[in-house]
């Protein structure tokens, strides 16, 4: 069984691979204190940022409200890709905009407005993410 670091890296490389299959120009950032996991070059010499969270569990830890105390907090990733690696080592990808991730996390937490969570670490359940599975087309080129 791979350790947490290797599972995280598998998710990031898997996301990068999926992006390249779809003709995106993506780059993984390396290191322990990085602000973002993947950058994608898009039109007009701009780029977007992607946060990747990977789990072998059907509960994926996001730490969302522990990181983003307000809706307008900058910087934040443009997109999130949540990766679930099942018991057969098959990867499932869930692509959400930052706003969609906030809405899903609020729903999971039973929140009606943005608020910093005091106890525990935010997470979402794979069963609640089916609308976002393989939604790569929402990422601009």
Buried (B, 14 or more C-beta within 10 A) or exposed (E): EEEEEEBBBBBBEBBBEBBEEEEBEBEBEEEEEEEBBBBBBBEEEEBBBBBBBBBBEEEBBBBBBBEBEEEEEEEBBBBBBBBBBEEEEEBBBBBBBBEBBBEBBBEBBEBEEBEEBEEEEBBBEBEEBEEBEEBBEEBEE
